[in-house]
Amino acid sequence: MSIGIIGTGKIGQALAAHLTKAGYEVVVSNSRGPASLVELVRQLGQCAKAGTRQEAAQQDLVVLAVPWSEVGAALADLPAWDDRILIDATNPVVQPGFRLADLNGRTSSEVVASLSPGARVVKAANTLLSVVLAADPKQAGGRRVLFISGDDVAAKEEVKVILGRIGFATIDLGELATGGRLQQFPGGPLPALNLIKLD
């Protein structure tokens, strides 16, 4: 399986590092173009390569990890999703002031789903601080927990498998309208909660 990552901030880089370490082929992309990612790709190793946003979006599974203000542009003019999985690792934060974006009563992942028709959206990897997400998920005899939510059960199962292979445990919170609200930051009760599931 090849995985595309749109956004190479701290969250995108943390996920790319875990994925490449587990042997997944990863295409990283950002708004500045592949030439800006040479050093990151060197650090990630032979399983990683830089690509355009469109190239990252053509992979078997895609991760969206950009600031909320860039979500619309990041998802614009992409190839057809054709039921491929889009992991939404974004948070609806508006700066300055660290405010919740106006979502018109929806969760942020429902907004992301509306901007990516044909994608099976799974909310994941958005609740931990980037330094915690980047750390070894195997801790204290167990595995660090990532919350997930989504409307497609099969898509969530695929994401669970991938997250399990890179070392994380998962807790399924249900659909985007309910679970997505619990893990949404700011506003939800679960962000920054660092749980370890004992094996």
Sequence and secondary structure as in RCSB ss.txt:
>XXXX:A:sequence
MSIGIIGTGKIGQALAAHLTKAGYEVVVSNSRGPASLVELVRQLGQCAKAGTRQEAAQQDLVVLAVPWSEVGAAL
ADLPAWDDRILIDATNPVVQPGFRLADLNGRTSSEVVASLSPGARVVKAANTLLSVVLAADPKQAGGRRVLFISG
DDVAAKEEVKVILGRIGFATIDLGELATGGRLQQFPGGPLPALNLIKLD
>XXXX:A:secstr
 EEEEE  SHHHHHHHHHHHHTT EEEEE TT GGGGHHHHHHH TTEEE  HHHHTTSSEEEE   GGGHHHHH
TT    TT EEEE    EETTTTEE   TTS HHHHHHHTSTT EEEEES SS HHHHHS SEETTEEEEEEEEE
S HHHHHHHHHHHHHTT EEEE  STTTHHHHS TTT S TT   EEE 
